[in-house]
Amino acid sequence: MSAPTTERHTPAATTGPRPAPPRRRRRRRTALDWTLLGVASLVGLLIAVPFLLILVNSFKSPADYSTGGPLSLPTSLYLDGIVAFWERVDFPQKLLNSFVISGSVAVLAVLLSVLNAFALGIGRIKGRMWIVLLILLANMLPQEVLLYPLYFMFKEVGLYNTIWPVIIIFTVIQSAFGTYLLAAVYGTFPKEMLEAAALDGANRRQILWRIVFPISRPTLAVLLIFFFIWTWNEFLIPLTFLVSNAVQTVPVAVTVLQGDRMMDVTTTSASALLGLIPTLVFFLIFQRTLTRGITAGAVK
């Protein structure tokens, strides 16, 4: 006799429309919400006014500026100010110098911060609190105090008037802040995860690059962006160490040109606009990365 066969019955698919998901009720905005929105809009407008003035005056002829002032709109599109500044300072070379210096400092400072913070926050070396306090105090020193000893030191080793003193100085300065921040973050790192990795045979180098580094990547991305922008906008130390026209950065070139040659207001506005555009583009490109890094936190 053959074994009885069992039939599987599948429920018939429904052909009717699916019920719509329930809608979430929108929270009604209170008077406090509208007040905060108005204050934020006002602050944003006040911040945007200088940039709008720079943009308007960059495309205004000297005749339009003398007759209408800084608040009037240009009667025609005037590009001679931008062209004059571009040719006088060799702007592509200054742009390349700023990018090389800021990019090198950002990468090296983040790498040095990770290594220092891993030793202080996870390695738990002796005198950890005193070392962190010393780094914090060193980061609070004004740059004017460091100028003469650093100038004398790099002059003696033959690195003066090159980009290397600026890269070395700002790598140390930025990594001091990064070390202080990451040391506090790594100090709260889950010990169970580290102990589990050690039991699996991972050494300290593997723990750093395979566990700690991937988890703290959002924070490192934020530090990288901040270090790049901070170094790009620095003026005093690059002005002291970058004397030659071939190694100057964009902020130094703008100021040196204003003091060396007579420039009209429109050319000065054009120079400020050209110096602002690279950092604005960089921020817009990495805006989403910056937002994710701030909201995600260091350790999930």
PyMOL commands that set and color helices and strands:
alter all, ss='L'
color gray80, all
select helices_A, chain A and resi 31-58+62-68+80-89+91-122+128-139+143-157+164-186+191-199+204-215+217-232+236-241+250-260+265-285+287-296
alter helices_A, ss='H'
color red, helices_A
deselect
rebuild
show_as cartoon
